[in-house]
Amino acid sequence: MNPEKRKNLLLISLAAETFCASYGLLLGNDTAVVSVLYLLAGLVFIFGMLIMPAARLPSINELKRGSAVKWPLWIIMATLAFITSRYWLEKIPLDPDFADMLPVMKVMNERFLRGEWKQIYDPVSEIWNGTKPIYLPAMWLPYAPAILLKIDMRWVTMATVLTSFSIILLLTRIKKNGYFGIALIVVTAMLFWWIFSRNDIHGLISMSEEGVVILYFVMLTLAVISGNPVWMGITASLCLLSRYSMIGWLMPCLIFLSDRGNKRSGIVFSITGILCFLLLFLFPFGYKILEQMMALPANYVEFAKHVWEFTPEVYWLNLGMGKFYGPHKMAMLHTTLLFLSFVIPILFMVICLLQKKWKLQNINLACLKLSMLVFYQFIDVPYGYLFYTCSFVSLTIAAVTLRKCESVRV
C-alpha cells in the first residue's frame, strides 16, 4: 500500500471516528448503529497506525514552519472557546443535585488549601448527606488555583481542553502536506465546535472534570511517541491517578520495552511511575484511602443499574456497547469490561511482536489506543463526555503521523 493510501486510510477512519463521537449522536434512534461504526472506525484507525511509518515528534524548527497560519487559527479558537464557555457557565450553575463531581472536588480542594490533608477524603456532609470523595489527586488538584483565586472552577476544564486543542494545532503540518493538513484541521474543528457549542448534550465544559483527563492523555500520547521512559512514567501515573482507562496498556507496554532489547527503559518507566504514585497519593493520603479507591469498582454494577432505571438515555443516546446488554446484564458488562481491558491489549501486543511478515510500526502507540477504545466501549456507564479523551488521543496521533509519510513496504 503506497504512502498516500495509508495516509488516506488513517484520515478517513479518524474523520469517521470523530463524527460518530460528535454529530453522529444527533441521529437519535440510530445511535446503536453509530456505536458499532465508532468501534469499527477505531479499529481501522489502529490498523492504519501499524502500517504508517514510525511516528516521531517534530523538532522546534519544524514546528515553527507554518506558524504564521496557525496563530490566527489559534486566536479564533481561543476566542470562540472563551465566548461559548462563558455562555454555558452562566446558563448552567454548579449543582450537586445534577452533577456532584466538581462540587465534591471543590470541597476537597478547600480542605487541601486549609492544610486539612488528613480530612480531604472525609465524607462531604453538605452533599448527598455525606458522600465520600472518590477522586484521585491528579483529578482534583488541578482545580486548586481556581478555588484559591475564587473563580469558577470550570474555567480549568475549559483551559485544559483548549490547551489540548492547541497542542494538536501546533503539531499539525499545514503547508507542503497536500490536503492532509487542511483535512486534519477540518476534523479537529468539527470536534472543537461540537464540544464548545453543544455542551447541552454532553456537559463536558459545564459539569465535568474531563478536560484535565484529556490533557493528561494527550501528554501520555506524546510521551509514548517520544519513547522517553521518564516522561512516559510521569504521564502514565497522572493518567492512572485520574482515570483507569489505560490500565490494560501498562503490562503490554512493559512487554514491548523488554522485547525491543531496552529493558532499562522498562525499568525506568516502572520506577518513575511508581514514584509518582507514591509521592502524589500513597505517602500523602495513606493505604486506607487506597483500599477505599480499590473497592470502588465493586459498586459500579449497582450504580449502572440505577442509571438504567432512572436515566436510560445515558445508554441509548451515547456511544458504548452497554446499550446492547440491557439493564439486567450490568454484571456481565462489568465482567466483560475487566476481561477485555486486560486480555485484548496483551494479545494484541504479543501477536504484533511475534508476527514477522509485516514490518509493523507504532505498536506501543497502537496498543495504547486499543486499550482505551476497548475500555470506553464497554464502560459501565457511558456518559458522553468520557469518550472525548479517546478522540483527543486519535487527533494527537494523526497530527504527528500525518506530518510525513515515507515509502514503507508492508
N, C-alpha and C positions, 0 to 999 in steps of 0.2 A: 504494500500500500504506500503510495507516494506521500511526501510531506503535506501537500495541500489537502489530500483526502483525510489524513489523520487529524489535521487541524480542523477541518470541517466537521468531522465526527465529534470531536471534543466540543466545538462551539455549538453545534445543533443540540447535542444532549444537554449541555449547560442551559441553553435557552429553554428547552422543554422542561427541565427540572425547575428552573426559576419561575416559569409561567405557571406550572402546576402548584407551586408553593405560594403563588400570589393570585393573579387574576383568574386562574383556573378554578379557584374556590368559589367564585361567583356563579358557577354552573349549578349550584344548589343540589338538586336530587342526583346529579351525576358525580358527586364527589367520590363515590366508591370507585368509579372508573378513573377519576383523576388520581386517586391514591395509588392505584395499580400502575398508571402511566408514570407517576412520580418515581416509584420504585424502579421501574424499567429504565427510565432516563438516568437515574443514579447509577445503575449497574453498567449501562453503556458508557457513561462518563468515566467510571473506574477502568473499564477496558481501554478507553481512549487514553487514559493516563499511562497505562502499561506499555503502549506502543508508541508513545511520544518519546523524544529524546530526553535524557536526564535533565530534570529541572535544576536550575541554579539561580541564585539571587543576583540581580544586576548590580553592577558597580555604581558608585556615586556619579561618575561621569556619564554612565548610560542613563541614569535616572534624570539627569539634568536635561538631556535631549528631549525636546518637545514640551518643556515646562512652560513655554510662552502660551501654549494652547491650554495646558492644564490649569493654570492659575485662574483664568476666567471661569472655567468649569467649576473649580472648587469654590469660588466666591458665590456663584449661582447656587451651588449645592448647599453651602453653609447658610446662605440667606433663606432659602426655602425650608431648610431644617429648623431654623430658629422661628420663623413665622408660623409654620404648621404646628410645631411643638408648643409654642405659647398658646395657640388656639386650643389645643387639646388639654393642656394643663389647666387652663381657665375653665373649660367646659366640664371636665371630669375631675372632681375633687378626690383626694386620697380618702377612701372609705374602707375601713377594715371589714365591714359587712359585705362588701362587694369583692374585695381582693385584699387579703391581710398581709401579703408578703412584705411590702415596703413599710407599712406601719409597724410591723414587728421589728424589722431591721432598724427603723428609726429609734425604737426603744433600746435595742442592743447597742447602737452607736452612742446614744445618750449615756448609757451606763459606762461604756468604754471611755468616753471623754471625761466622765466624772471620776475615773480611776477605779470604778467598781468592777474590776476584772473577774472576780470570783462570782459575781452576780449576773454576768452577761447572759448566761443560759438559764437563769431562773425563770419561772413562768411569768408571763406578762398579764397581770391581773386585769388591766383595762381592756383587753381584747379576748373575746370568747370565754369570759370568766376564768381566765388563767391559762391561755395557750402556751405551750412550750416552744421556745425558739428552736428551729431545726436547721438553721442556715450556717454553713461553714464560713470561716473567716474571710476567705478570698471573695466571698459573695457580698458580705455586709460591710467590710472595712472600707471599700472604695467610696461609700456614701458618707464617711465621717467628715470630709471637708464641707459638704453641703449642710450637714447638721451643725457644724461649728460656725459656719457663716450665716446660718438661719435662712437658707434659701430652699426652695422646693427641691427635694432630693431627686426628683425625676429628671432634673437637668443633667445629672450624672449619667443617667441612662441615655439621654439624647446625645451627650458629648461622646460617650463610648461608641455609640452606633455611628455617629458622624466620623469619628476617628477611624473606625474600621472601613467605612466607605472611602475615606481619604487615602488610606494605605493601598486600597485596590486601585484607585485612580492614579496614585503615584507609580505603581508597578506596571500599569497598562502602557504598552507601547503603541502610540497612535500613528506617528509618522513612519513612513517606509515599512509598513507592516500590512500592506494590501488593505483589504476590507476587514481584517480580523480585529484591529484595534478599535475601529469605529463600531463594529458589531458588538464587541465586548462592552463598550461604553453604553450602547443602547440597552443591552441586557441588564447591566448594573443600574442604569437609570430606571428601568422597569421595576426592579426590586426597591430602589430608593423611593420612588413615588408611591408605591404600594404601602411601604412601611410608614411613611410620614403623612400620607393623605387618607389612608383607610384604617387609621388607628381604632376607629369604632368597631371594626371587625375583629382585629387581633389583640389590641390593647398593649402592644409592645412598649410604646412610649409612656402611656398614661398609667399603667398599673403593674408593669413587670420590672424585674431586675435583669432581664436577659441581655441588655446591652453590654453589661460587664462580662458576661459569659462569652458573648460574641467576640469581644476584643481579645479575651484570653485565647480563644481557639484560633483566631487569625494569627496571633503571635506564635502559637504552637505550630501552625502550618508552616510559617516562615522558618521556624526553628528546625523542623524536620527537613525542609528543603536545604537549609544551610548545612545540616549534618553536624552542627556543633552540639556535643553531648551536654555541656553545661547549660546552654540555652534551652535545649530540649528538656532537661531535667527540671529547670525552674518553671517553664511554661506548662509542662505536664502536671506539675504539682499544683499550680494555680488553677488549672482546669479541674483537677480532681477535688480541689477544695472549693469548688463552686458547683460543678455538675459532674455526675459519674459517667457521662455518655461515651467517653473514650476509654473506659477502664479495660474493655476487652482488647484494646490495642497494645497494652503495656507488655504482655508476655510475647506476642509476635514481634514487637519492636526489639526486645532483647534477643530473640532468636535471630532476627535479621542482622543485628550488630555482631553477634557471635559468628554467624555463618560467613560474613564477609571478612573474617580474619581480623576484626578490630575489637577484640574482647575488652581492650582498655576503654573504648568508647562506651561499651555497655556498662562497665563498672562505674565510670564517671557519671553516666546518665542516672544510674540507680542511686549512687551516693548523693548526688545533687538533689534528686527528687525527694529522697528520704530526709535529708537535712532540712529542706524547705518545709516538709510536712511536720517535722519535729519543732522547728522554730515558730511556724505560723499557727500550729494547732495544739500538738500534744503537750509541749512544755508550758505554754500559757494557760491551757484550759484543763489538762489532765485526762487520765484514762477513763474516768467516769463519763465524761461528755462524749468521748469516742465510742464507748459502749452504747450510749444513747443514740448516737448517729447511726451506728451499725444495726440497731434494732428497728430503724425506721422502715426499711423495705418490707418488713412483715405486715405493716399497716396499709401498704399500697392497695392490696386487693380489696379491703373493706372500703377504702376511700373511692376506688374505682367503681364499686357497686353503688355507692352513694351518688356519684356523679351521673351514672347511668339512670338512676331513678329520678333525680331532680333536674338534671340538665343534659339530657341525651344528645342535644345538638352539638355538644363538645365533640362527640364521636362522629356524628353524621355530617357536620359542616367543616371538618378539618381533615388533614391527612392522617395516615396511620392505618394499620391493619386491625386495630381494636374494634372497629365497626363490624367486621366480619365475624367476630367472636360472640358478640351479644352480651347482655347484662349478666347472664347466668354462667358464663365461662371466663370470668375475670381471673380466676386462679390458674386456668390453663394458659391465658395470655401472659400472666406474670412468669409462669414456668418457661414458656416459650421465649420470653424476653431474656431471662437469665441464661438459658441453654444456648441460644443463638448468639448472644452478645459475647460469649467466651469461646464457643466452638468454631463459629464461622471464621473469625479473623485468624485463628491458629491454623485451621485447614487451608485457608487462602494463602497464608504465608508459606506454609510447608510445600504446597503444590507449586507456588511460584518459584521457590528456591530449588526444588528438585527437578523441575522440567528443564530440558536442555535444548529443545527445538527452537524456541523463540528467545531472543535476547531482550527480555523484559526490562523496562526501566521504571523508576519511581515506585518500586514495590512497597517500600515502607510508607510512603505518602498515600498510595492507593489503599493500603491496609487501614490507615487512619480513617480515610474517607468511608471505607466499607464498614468499619466498626461503628461509626456514627450513624450511617444510613440504617443499619440493622437495628441499632438501639432506638432510634426515633420512630422507625416504622412499627415497632412492637411495644412502644412505651405504654404504660398502664393507662395514663390519662393524657390524651394528645391535645393539650392546649395549643392553639395556633401559633403563639409567639415562640414556642420551643423549637420549631422547625427551621427558623431563620439562621440559627447557628450553623446548621449543615449547609445552607445556601451560601453563607459567607465563606465557609471553607472552600466550597467549589469555586466561587468567584476569585478567591485568592490564588488557588492553584491555576486557574485558567489565565489570570493576569500574568503569572510567571511563565507558564509553559507556552502560551501563545505569542510570547515576545519573539521567539526564534524557533525555527524548525529545520534542523539539518537532516540530510538524507540518511535514513537508517533502514536497513533491510530487516523485514520481520516475516 
